[in-house]
């Protein structure tokens, strides 16, 4: 059990948790951290607030796996209270199965067909010399990927929480404009960065999405079944965003960006699993060498948006007098990944948490300040133009 000084200290505690790197031979590749936050009252009878963090290596689970574990935890806590009252005299023992059946890897569950045109494009992208294919326009993506000696592994976390009423208005407005909340969040990031870096000629964003709907894997399983979709934001798109002279046109540019991204993402999902980047994994024979080649080079991604959707607790499962206030989802520093990541998760009918994560020094603090403020201001700005 760890103690928090208050709500603001949660982010710093999560930073420390992320910086506890996993040893190569670590078993298991997960741990549970319970943090107690004092309530703003002198009346101890009002109970306490707990933050329960399930920390795990990405190699054993995707973002939805974290949600699955928390659903299972809620279920078990409720079962203990209802069926197995806890004795204050003796600790409770949990029976752990000797073995379990693991879900097969994605490539064994589904066929991942790759066209020759797709393969050719990937080879050109990865290996063709610049004098043959031309030099791409420069990309803003923070500081280049560096060794840990040059840029220490220091995770940073900034948490933005939007209350339930504002979340509901964002969801409704997104539906009215035929986009999803993920698309709107993506547009806010593009807009914030475009205005923060007026000379930046191009951004590239990445959006992870689950393959469980194709593999048939339950949302209650702990697996790593994600793919990703990259989107290019060229200079003309960024300049259109920057030209917005007032709030109304700024909001309209947000919806334009969100609609454009929505159309591209839907096209990607419609063709899946055809020409999916996961299908390239058999061609990657040396992961360590692959990522080491990226050191000293510009990052390939400006930002990433990972949205787990709304967490819904099993009905009637919470122990008596317990309430689920919010969920949060964070990732550690990414030495060769995106410069900035927005990790989103909400509670059904409740608050939405957007946790902005980055590696210290890769992005300046004032960039994160502007991005966090953009998320906070969004509901108010949408109301102004109605």
Secondary structure, 3 states (H helix, E strand, C coil): CEEECCCCHHHHHHHHHHCCCCCCCCCCCEEEEEEEECCCCCCHHHCCEEEEEEEECCCCCCHHHHHHHHHHHHHHHHHHHHHCCCCCCCCCCCCCCCCCCCCCCHHHHCCCCCCHHHHHHHHHHHHCCHHHHCCCCCCCCCCCCCCCCCCCCCEEEEEEEECHHHHHHHHHHHHHCCCCHHHHHHHHHHHHHHHHCCCCCCEEEEEEEECHHHHCCCCCCCCCCEEEEEEEECHHHHHHHHCCCCHHHHHHHHHHHHHHHHHHHHHHHHHCCCCCHHHHHHHCCCHHHHHHCCCCCCCCCCEEEEEEEEECCCCCCCCCCCCCCCCCCCCCCCCCCCCEEEEEEEECCCCEEEEEEEEECCECHHHHHHHHHHHHHHHHHHHHCC
